């Protein structure tokens, strides 16, 4: 707002965001030099587009248009008077609004199906040709059949010299005809209705984040809107005056920042309490009660995204989530807020609390204790991204609302873990009890079932896809519906693939090696071709729908997950639209050619690191696709072979007839490139299941290595049994397997245990296997750590071994390393663990 102050000497203006105090005191926002002005005279405040004026108990009063006021809502034309000083207030200008261009809404009905098109221009051409604004799949339609024109509020229909003519309300037309919005246009068996799209638009509502505070005192109850910061106290210059004898002049403040409502005590004499406990700072939640004497303040939500936090429990790969509350109790006893099914949990094992904007876990004198990063703690912060452990149970804090599906049993499937959420729905890992196998469950987004017709089509497609089996397709097991918390969800059960989506590989490495990209595309062709053989189309090919297994096998998921129709001016939230064929954006049905385009766009992204087209809206992307070809891949990345460049560009031709006729033809062209596959770098390029869920890096490293090693060991044991080798060798293998399996629980000691095992085992073959595993671990450790940090860490170990005065020098070096490393890296965890153990030893 702008405040204009007029004195006998002249005029001045001041700009403030929301509020200003006026008076004779130099500390006021605007100093009023008039003998009739009090030290703090009045307050002007803007809230919700209104101007509020309040007299602050001045001696000579405040006038508006020559009338004395205490509190008033004033207009921009009103004049505030303090003695001889005149004051006016101007609100900030409204946000500029871009008028929506006039257009029309066209509904096309053919073969019992309706499609709605929102067109943001005044002229629309319909017909069989691909270049039309709306493509008609009608055998009696000419290439360019009719034109619709919006002139003001009138729609004109014109037949463009079609072979079979056009009818309006049953009568054949000729030339140009003005038509009412209630009529029906007929082109063969296709019916078309049209109405104008108004060119006027309303200014957007003020969507400035805010909350409402309910303030209750013995005398009254009022609601106060919080936009940024409000100061509460006994002083009449505070934003909110509290008439309490226990209140300080400036008692506390409440701030809205990044979706959180933060209370801060301003060094008051008697303190600020939340839920009966004195606080310094506190994030106010919906159920909290803030109190000063008999005045109570609670939070009312309005137009603000409030953050939710939850406690996540993982036990033996099964996850559950619980809403966080301060002082939440964990243990084996049924009276606990979270009951732990862990043999090492005590009845009342630990408590999680929120103190000074941090989450803490406290051990309650349990038998087996609580550890963080393999270190036993009595009370410690749980940082986001890390976890505490009780036995085999991991406890972490996460942002977001509780997922009610976790831990539930639906249709014979136990929900174990949430993997991802995207435009199509939410994906979970589950255990199928009857078959004793791991599967994935896709809770399909409700948009697929907004209409009965869509629901029927989806279920029919699912049934047809489930009968197709191909090594490069993720198999569909079944579909079913579940009722949860009053909502019905449609669930698709598919085989579980332990693989990483292609998009994750691209994001991690920037792009995919050319040879690997070619081999990926050849396998993808085989999977999609198996659909085409059954007259089915995928309709959703993009980097996130392809999974790459550890062995480099391509698996195609989301078969039949058709995309919903999106209006052209919607924000581009769907990843799929960046890969969709141009004709699909104009209403044409899916085809072999549209799948070829989508696979070509995916291959383009794989080798260049970016999709062929991008833009902020659907309209922006579709306009580019319809009119231009993307930049050629070898102009973005120089080492892309010209033949591969040509193959990709042929897939991305605007005219469907210019693309490859079949997936087999595309595959043959790719195979002719003779691109020998390069081994996928599994350690660098493959993220395991735990990695995608932000598990502890140190434990994860040993888990991943352990998985590979254990598989190799189990194979060797099998070979041993089949060849009747000595029991000593088998025992040695079992010992090694046990060490690696225990790595998840105690990752930091696995290298020491392997070293000791190598010294004691008598089997040469097993000893060599252990040496190889240990060497791989050490090499991986060294390659991940900067040389200067690794050298200093080694130096600290040498000093510790030397003993005596060198120990203190080692402690100082470890403290220095603590500041140079992150607590979420393997070396950082090792440094902190070593420093903790040495300091504990010195205390003893």
KADA-V471972 format. One record per residue. N is the residue number from 1. SS is DSSP state (helix for helix, strand for strand, loop for the rest). PSI is psi in radians with two decimals (NA if undefined). Layout:
n & ss & psi
N & SS & PSI
N & SS & PSI
This chain:
n & ss & psi
1 & loop & 2.74
2 & strand & 2.34
3 & strand & 2.14
4 & strand & 2.17
5 & strand & 2.11
6 & strand & 2.08
7 & strand & 2.97
8 & loop & -0.41
9 & loop & -0.34
10 & strand & -2.95
11 & strand & 2.46
12 & strand & 2.70
13 & strand & 2.60
14 & strand & 2.51
15 & strand & 2.27
16 & loop & 2.73
17 & loop & -0.97
18 & loop & -0.53
19 & strand & 2.65
20 & strand & 2.45
21 & strand & 2.32
22 & strand & 2.42
23 & strand & -3.09
24 & loop & -0.33
25 & loop & 2.34
26 & loop & -0.35
27 & loop & -0.13
28 & loop & 2.74
29 & loop & -0.69
30 & strand & 2.09
31 & strand & 2.18
32 & loop & 1.88
33 & loop & 1.41
34 & loop & 2.35
35 & loop & -0.38
36 & loop & 0.02
37 & loop & 2.38
38 & loop & 2.97
39 & loop & -0.84
40 & loop & 1.79
41 & loop & -0.96
42 & strand & 2.92
43 & strand & 2.38
44 & strand & 2.28
45 & strand & 2.46
46 & strand & 2.24
47 & strand & 2.12
48 & loop & 0.57
49 & loop & 0.15
50 & strand & 2.65
51 & strand & 2.13
52 & strand & 2.30
53 & strand & 2.35
54 & strand & 2.18
55 & strand & 2.31
56 & loop & 0.76
57 & loop & 0.64
58 & loop & 2.76
59 & loop & -0.70
60 & loop & 0.06
61 & loop & 2.92
62 & strand & 2.34
63 & strand & 2.57
64 & strand & 2.03
65 & loop & 0.77
66 & loop & 0.16
67 & strand & 2.33
68 & strand & 2.43
69 & strand & 2.67
70 & loop & -0.91
71 & strand & 2.44
72 & strand & 2.64
73 & strand & 2.14
74 & strand & 2.88
75 & loop & 2.92
76 & loop & -0.43
77 & loop & -0.21
78 & loop & 2.64
79 & loop & 2.12
80 & strand & 2.41
81 & strand & 2.24
82 & strand & 1.79
83 & loop & -2.15
84 & loop & 0.02
85 & strand & 2.30
86 & strand & 2.38
87 & strand & 2.33
88 & strand & 2.75
89 & strand & 2.35
90 & strand & 2.28
91 & loop & 2.73
92 & loop & 2.59
93 & loop & 2.59
94 & loop & 2.67
95 & loop & 2.42
96 & loop & 2.44
97 & loop & 2.13
98 & loop & 2.13
99 & loop & 2.40
100 & loop & 2.25
101 & loop & 2.46
102 & loop & 2.55
103 & strand & -2.60
104 & strand & 2.76
105 & strand & 2.11
106 & strand & 2.23
107 & strand & 2.14
108 & strand & 2.16
109 & strand & 2.09
110 & strand & 2.35
111 & loop & 0.67
112 & loop & 0.03
113 & strand & 2.44
114 & strand & 2.44
115 & strand & 2.39
116 & strand & 2.30
117 & strand & 2.20
118 & strand & 1.96
119 & strand & 2.17
120 & loop & 0.79
121 & loop & 2.96
122 & loop & -0.27
123 & strand & 2.29
124 & strand & 2.27
125 & strand & 2.33
126 & strand & 2.50
127 & strand & -3.02
128 & loop & -0.33
129 & loop & 2.48
130 & loop & -0.47
131 & loop & -0.11
132 & loop & 2.78
133 & loop & -0.69
134 & strand & 2.16
135 & strand & 2.22
136 & loop & 2.12
137 & loop & 1.20
138 & loop & 2.14
139 & loop & -0.42
140 & loop & 0.09
141 & loop & 2.47
142 & loop & 2.97
143 & loop & -0.81
144 & loop & 1.87
145 & loop & -0.96
146 & strand & 2.82
147 & strand & 2.34
148 & strand & 2.34
149 & strand & 2.33
150 & strand & 1.94
151 & strand & 1.69
152 & loop & -2.09
153 & loop & 0.24
154 & strand & 2.36
155 & strand & 2.29
156 & strand & 2.37
157 & strand & 2.32
158 & strand & 2.20
159 & strand & 2.28
160 & loop & 0.73
161 & loop & 0.68
162 & loop & 2.78
163 & loop & -0.70
164 & loop & 0.07
165 & loop & 3.02
166 & loop & 2.45
167 & strand & 2.53
168 & strand & 2.10
169 & loop & 0.70
170 & loop & -0.23
171 & strand & 2.39
172 & strand & 2.46
173 & loop & 2.83
174 & loop & 2.57
175 & loop & -2.62
176 & strand & 2.32
177 & strand & 2.28
178 & strand & 2.37
179 & strand & 2.55
180 & loop & 2.78
181 & loop & -0.25
182 & loop & -0.15
183 & loop & 2.95
184 & loop & 2.21
185 & strand & 2.39
186 & strand & 2.20
187 & strand & 1.76
188 & loop & -2.22
189 & loop & 0.08
190 & strand & 2.29
191 & strand & 2.42
192 & strand & 2.28
193 & strand & 2.69
194 & strand & 2.55
195 & strand & 2.74
196 & strand & 2.66
197 & strand & 2.03
198 & loop & 2.44
199 & loop & -0.10
200 & loop & 2.60
201 & loop & 2.65
202 & loop & 2.56
203 & loop & 2.50
204 & loop & 2.59
205 & loop & 2.65
206 & loop & 1.91
207 & loop & 0.50
208 & loop & 2.21
209 & loop & 2.39
210 & strand & 2.82
211 & strand & 2.82
212 & strand & 2.39
213 & strand & 2.26
214 & strand & 1.95
215 & strand & 2.06
216 & strand & 2.18
217 & loop & 2.99
218 & loop & -0.41
219 & loop & -0.43
220 & loop & 2.95
221 & strand & 2.25
222 & strand & 2.74
223 & strand & 2.27
224 & strand & 2.34
225 & strand & 2.28
226 & strand & 2.09
227 & loop & -0.86
228 & loop & -1.42
229 & strand & 2.37
230 & strand & 2.38
231 & strand & 2.30
232 & strand & 2.45
233 & strand & -3.06
234 & loop & -0.41
235 & loop & 2.41
236 & loop & -0.11
237 & loop & -0.09
238 & loop & 2.70
239 & loop & -0.70
240 & strand & 2.07
241 & strand & 2.23
242 & loop & 2.04
243 & loop & 1.28
244 & loop & 2.36
245 & loop & -0.47
246 & loop & -0.06
247 & loop & 2.42
248 & loop & 2.95
249 & loop & -0.80
250 & loop & 1.76
251 & loop & -0.96
252 & strand & 2.86
253 & strand & 2.69
254 & strand & 2.21
255 & strand & 2.38
256 & strand & 2.02
257 & strand & 2.18
258 & loop & 0.71
259 & loop & 0.06
260 & strand & 2.48
261 & strand & 1.93
262 & strand & 2.16
263 & strand & 2.34
264 & strand & 2.16
265 & strand & 2.36
266 & loop & 0.89
267 & loop & 0.76
268 & loop & 2.77
269 & loop & -0.74
270 & loop & 0.03
271 & loop & 2.85
272 & strand & 2.32
273 & strand & 2.46
274 & strand & 2.12
275 & loop & 0.64
276 & loop & -0.09
277 & strand & 2.39
278 & strand & 2.39
279 & strand & 2.76
280 & loop & -0.96
281 & strand & 2.65
282 & strand & 2.41
283 & strand & 2.00
284 & strand & 2.26
285 & loop & 2.98
286 & loop & -0.70
287 & loop & -0.04
288 & loop & 2.62
289 & loop & 2.03
290 & strand & 2.33
291 & strand & 2.48
292 & strand & 1.89
293 & loop & -2.20
294 & loop & 0.06
295 & strand & 2.25
296 & strand & 2.48
297 & strand & 2.28
298 & strand & 2.80
299 & strand & 2.29
300 & strand & 2.24
301 & strand & 2.36
302 & strand & 2.01
303 & loop & 0.68
304 & loop & 2.45
305 & loop & 1.81
306 & loop & 2.38
307 & loop & 2.44
308 & loop & 2.53
309 & strand & 2.61
310 & strand & 2.79
311 & strand & 2.21
312 & strand & 2.20
313 & strand & 2.20
314 & strand & 2.14
315 & strand & 2.04
316 & loop & 0.90
317 & loop & 0.20
318 & strand & 2.35
319 & strand & 2.53
320 & strand & 2.66
321 & strand & 2.52
322 & strand & 2.42
323 & strand & 2.39
324 & loop & 2.44
325 & loop & 2.61
326 & loop & 2.29
327 & loop & 0.43
328 & strand & 2.30
329 & strand & 2.33
330 & strand & 2.46
331 & strand & -3.07
332 & loop & -0.35
333 & loop & 2.53
334 & loop & -0.30
335 & loop & -0.15
336 & loop & 2.68
337 & loop & -0.68
338 & strand & 1.99
339 & strand & 2.14
340 & loop & 2.21
341 & loop & 1.09
342 & loop & 2.27
343 & loop & -0.40
344 & loop & 0.07
345 & loop & 2.37
346 & loop & 2.97
347 & loop & -0.87
348 & loop & 1.63
349 & loop & -0.82
350 & strand & 2.87
351 & strand & 2.43
352 & strand & 2.27
353 & strand & 2.88
354 & strand & 2.02
355 & strand & 2.21
356 & loop & 0.84
357 & loop & 0.39
358 & strand & 2.68
359 & strand & 2.27
360 & strand & 2.52
361 & strand & 2.37
362 & strand & 2.22
363 & strand & 2.31
364 & loop & 0.94
365 & loop & 0.77
366 & loop & 2.90
367 & loop & -0.78
368 & loop & -0.07
369 & loop & 3.11
370 & strand & 2.36
371 & strand & 2.59
372 & strand & 2.14
373 & loop & 0.76
374 & loop & 0.22
375 & strand & 2.23
376 & strand & 2.39
377 & strand & 2.76
378 & loop & -0.78
379 & strand & 2.26
380 & strand & 2.66
381 & strand & 2.50
382 & loop & 1.74
383 & loop & 2.67
384 & loop & 2.38
385 & loop & -0.15
386 & loop & -3.11
387 & loop & 2.76
388 & strand & 2.78
389 & strand & 2.36
390 & strand & 1.88
391 & loop & -2.14
392 & loop & 0.11
393 & strand & 2.28
394 & strand & 2.39
395 & strand & 2.20
396 & strand & 2.89
397 & strand & 2.35
398 & strand & 2.74
399 & strand & 2.51
400 & loop & 2.89
401 & loop & 2.71
402 & loop & 2.35
403 & loop & 1.90
404 & loop & -0.26
405 & loop & -0.48
406 & loop & 2.35
407 & loop & -0.05
408 & loop & 2.79
409 & strand & 2.05
410 & strand & 2.11
411 & loop & 0.59
412 & loop & 0.13
413 & strand & 2.18
414 & strand & 2.12
415 & strand & 2.06
416 & strand & -0.81
417 & strand & 2.46
418 & strand & 2.29
419 & strand & -0.83
420 & strand & 2.91
421 & strand & 2.24
422 & strand & -2.87
423 & loop & -0.50
424 & loop & -0.46
425 & strand & -2.78
426 & strand & 2.33
427 & strand & 2.29
428 & strand & 2.69
429 & strand & 2.37
430 & strand & 2.88
431 & strand & 2.14
432 & strand & 1.98
433 & loop & -0.76
434 & loop & -0.67
435 & loop & -0.07
436 & loop & 0.91
437 & strand & 2.78
438 & strand & 2.36
439 & strand & 3.03
440 & strand & 2.50
441 & strand & 2.18
442 & strand & 1.90
443 & strand & 1.80
444 & strand & 2.40
445 & loop & 2.50
446 & helix & -0.34
447 & helix & -0.39
448 & helix & -0.22
449 & helix & 0.41
450 & loop & -0.50
451 & loop & 2.57
452 & helix & -0.61
453 & helix & -0.74
454 & helix & -0.72
455 & helix & -0.80
456 & helix & -0.77
457 & helix & -0.72
458 & helix & -0.84
459 & helix & -0.64
460 & helix & -0.76
461 & helix & -0.72
462 & helix & -0.76
463 & helix & -0.73
464 & helix & -0.75
465 & helix & -0.59
466 & loop & -0.31
467 & loop & 0.01
468 & loop & 2.26
469 & loop & 2.17
470 & loop & 2.47
471 & loop & -0.26
472 & loop & 0.26
473 & strand & 2.40
474 & loop & 2.13
475 & loop & 2.39
476 & strand & 2.21
477 & strand & -0.94
478 & strand & 2.98
479 & strand & 2.61
480 & strand & 2.98
481 & strand & 2.59
482 & strand & 2.63
483 & strand & 2.13
484 & strand & 2.15
485 & loop & 0.70
486 & loop & -0.01
487 & strand & 2.43
488 & strand & 2.26
489 & strand & 2.49
490 & strand & 2.27
491 & strand & 2.36
492 & strand & 2.05
493 & strand & 2.21
494 & strand & 2.91
495 & strand & 2.61
496 & loop & 2.20
497 & loop & 2.11
498 & loop & 1.48
499 & strand & 3.00
500 & strand & 2.32
501 & strand & 2.53
502 & helix & -0.66
503 & helix & -0.59
504 & helix & -0.68
505 & helix & -0.74
506 & helix & -0.79
507 & helix & -0.63
508 & helix & -0.70
509 & helix & -0.04
510 & loop & -0.70
511 & loop & 3.09
512 & loop & 2.51
513 & loop & 2.44
514 & helix & -0.86
515 & helix & -0.72
516 & helix & -0.68
517 & helix & -0.70
518 & helix & -0.82
519 & helix & -0.65
520 & helix & -0.82
521 & helix & -0.63
522 & helix & -0.79
523 & helix & -0.68
524 & helix & -0.69
525 & helix & -0.73
526 & helix & -0.75
527 & helix & -0.79
528 & helix & -0.63
529 & helix & -0.61
530 & helix & -0.49
531 & helix & -0.77
532 & helix & -0.57
533 & loop & -0.45
534 & loop & 0.32
535 & loop & 0.57
536 & loop & 2.70
537 & loop & 2.53
538 & loop & -0.84
539 & loop & 0.07
540 & loop & 0.58
541 & loop & 2.19
542 & loop & 2.92
543 & helix & -0.49
544 & helix & -0.22
545 & helix & -0.02
546 & strand & 2.22
547 & strand & 2.44
548 & strand & 2.07
549 & strand & 3.04
550 & loop & -0.55
551 & loop & 0.12
552 & loop & 0.27
553 & loop & 2.33
554 & strand & 2.29
555 & strand & 2.23
556 & strand & 2.19
557 & loop & -3.10
558 & loop & 0.48
559 & loop & 2.26
560 & loop & 0.06
561 & loop & 1.36
562 & loop & 2.62
563 & loop & 2.57
564 & loop & 2.78
565 & loop & 2.35
566 & loop & 2.40
567 & loop & 2.67
568 & loop & -0.40
569 & loop & 0.14
570 & loop & 2.63
571 & strand & 2.49
572 & loop & 1.54
573 & loop & -0.28
574 & loop & 2.10
575 & helix & -0.60
576 & helix & -0.55
577 & helix & -0.38
578 & helix & -0.28
579 & loop & -0.11
580 & loop & 2.46
581 & loop & 2.53
582 & loop & -0.63
583 & loop & -0.45
584 & helix & -0.60
585 & helix & -0.27
586 & helix & 0.17
587 & loop & 0.00
588 & loop & 2.66
589 & loop & 2.82
590 & loop & 2.67
591 & loop & 3.05
592 & helix & -0.75
593 & helix & -0.67
594 & helix & -0.60
595 & helix & -0.67
596 & helix & -0.77
597 & helix & -0.83
598 & helix & -0.69
599 & helix & -0.69
600 & helix & -0.70
601 & helix & -0.64
602 & helix & -0.75
603 & helix & -0.69
604 & helix & -0.85
605 & helix & -0.69
606 & helix & -0.73
607 & helix & -0.37
608 & helix & -0.37
609 & loop & 0.07
610 & loop & 2.68
611 & loop & 2.82
612 & loop & -0.70
613 & loop & 2.59
614 & loop & 2.82
615 & loop & 2.91
616 & loop & -0.42
617 & strand & 2.84
618 & helix & -0.77
619 & helix & -0.74
620 & helix & -0.77
621 & helix & -0.80
622 & helix & -0.63
623 & helix & -0.75
624 & helix & -0.82
625 & helix & -0.65
626 & helix & -0.50
627 & helix & -0.49
628 & loop & 2.77
629 & loop & 2.66
630 & loop & 2.89
631 & loop & 2.40
632 & loop & 2.43
633 & helix & -0.72
634 & helix & -0.04
635 & helix & -0.26
636 & helix & -0.82
637 & loop & 2.02
638 & loop & -0.57
639 & loop & 0.17
640 & loop & 2.15
641 & loop & 2.54
642 & helix & -0.62
643 & helix & -0.73
644 & helix & -0.70
645 & helix & -0.77
646 & helix & -0.67
647 & helix & -0.81
648 & helix & -0.77
649 & helix & -0.54
650 & helix & -0.64
651 & helix & -0.53
652 & loop & 0.32
653 & loop & 2.51
654 & loop & -0.73
655 & loop & 2.08
656 & helix & -0.58
657 & helix & -0.26
658 & helix & -0.08
659 & loop & 3.13
660 & loop & 2.43
661 & loop & -0.52
662 & loop & 2.85
663 & helix & -0.55
664 & helix & -0.74
665 & helix & -0.71
666 & helix & -0.76
667 & helix & -0.72
668 & helix & -0.70
669 & helix & -0.71
670 & helix & -0.72
671 & helix & -0.53
672 & loop & -0.25
673 & loop & -0.23
674 & loop & 0.79
675 & loop & 1.73
676 & loop & 2.31
677 & loop & 2.43
678 & loop & 2.39
679 & loop & 2.28
680 & loop & 2.36
681 & loop & 1.61
682 & helix & -0.75
683 & helix & -0.60
684 & helix & -0.46
685 & helix & -0.16
686 & loop & 2.12
687 & loop & 2.23
688 & loop & 3.10
689 & loop & -0.75
690 & loop & -0.64
691 & helix & -0.75
692 & helix & -0.26
693 & helix & 0.33
694 & loop & 0.82
695 & loop & 2.91
696 & loop & 2.25
697 & helix & -0.71
698 & helix & -0.89
699 & helix & -0.70
700 & helix & -0.71
701 & helix & -0.81
702 & helix & -0.54
703 & helix & -0.85
704 & helix & -0.85
705 & helix & -0.69
706 & helix & -0.69
707 & helix & -0.86
708 & helix & -0.77
709 & helix & -0.73
710 & helix & -0.70
711 & helix & -0.75
712 & helix & -0.70
713 & helix & -0.76
714 & helix & -0.65
715 & helix & -0.75
716 & helix & -0.66
717 & helix & -0.74
718 & helix & -0.79
719 & helix & -0.66
720 & helix & -0.83
721 & helix & -0.72
722 & helix & -0.41
723 & helix & 0.06
724 & loop & 0.86
725 & loop & 3.11
726 & loop & 2.65
727 & helix & -0.43
728 & helix & -0.74
729 & helix & -0.72
730 & helix & -0.72
731 & helix & -0.69
732 & helix & -0.74
733 & helix & -0.74
734 & helix & -0.67
735 & helix & -0.78
736 & helix & -0.72
737 & helix & -0.70
738 & helix & -0.73
739 & helix & -0.79
740 & helix & -0.62
741 & helix & -0.57
742 & helix & -0.12
743 & helix & -0.56
744 & helix & -0.67
745 & loop & -0.66
746 & loop & 1.26
747 & helix & -0.59
748 & helix & -0.39
749 & helix & -0.07
750 & helix & -0.64
751 & helix & -0.73
752 & helix & -0.74
753 & helix & -0.69
754 & helix & -0.71
755 & helix & -0.75
756 & helix & -0.66
757 & helix & -0.73
758 & helix & -0.64
759 & helix & -0.60
760 & helix & -0.45
761 & loop & 2.58
762 & loop & -0.25
763 & loop & 2.04
764 & helix & -0.74
765 & helix & -0.78
766 & helix & -0.64
767 & helix & -0.77
768 & helix & -0.66
769 & helix & -0.76
770 & helix & -0.68
771 & helix & -0.72
772 & helix & -0.77
773 & helix & -0.79
774 & helix & -0.72
775 & helix & -0.71
776 & helix & -0.72
777 & helix & -0.80
778 & helix & -0.70
779 & helix & -0.74
780 & helix & -0.72
781 & helix & -0.81
782 & helix & -0.71
783 & helix & -0.40
784 & helix & -0.21
785 & loop & 2.28
786 & loop & 2.53
787 & helix & -0.72
788 & helix & -0.66
789 & helix & -0.74
790 & helix & -0.75
791 & helix & -0.74
792 & helix & -0.62
793 & helix & -0.75
794 & helix & -0.71
795 & helix & -0.71
796 & helix & -0.64
797 & helix & -0.68
798 & helix & -0.77
799 & helix & -0.68
800 & helix & -0.72
801 & helix & -0.54
802 & helix & -0.52
803 & loop & -2.97
804 & loop & -2.41
805 & loop & -0.33
806 & helix & -0.40
807 & helix & -0.76
808 & helix & -0.64
809 & helix & -0.68
810 & helix & -0.70
811 & helix & -0.78
812 & helix & -0.68
813 & helix & -0.69
814 & helix & -0.65
815 & helix & -0.70
816 & helix & -0.73
817 & helix & -0.57
818 & helix & -0.67
819 & helix & -0.31
820 & helix & -0.09
821 & loop & 2.73
822 & loop & 2.52
823 & loop & -0.15
824 & loop & 0.20
825 & loop & 2.80
826 & helix & -0.81
827 & helix & -0.64
828 & helix & -0.71
829 & helix & -0.73
830 & helix & -0.77
831 & helix & -0.83
832 & helix & -0.69
833 & helix & -0.79
834 & helix & -0.76
835 & helix & -0.73
836 & helix & -0.82
837 & helix & -0.66
838 & helix & -0.78
839 & helix & -0.67
840 & helix & -0.70
841 & helix & -0.73
842 & helix & -0.62
843 & helix & -0.67
844 & loop & NA
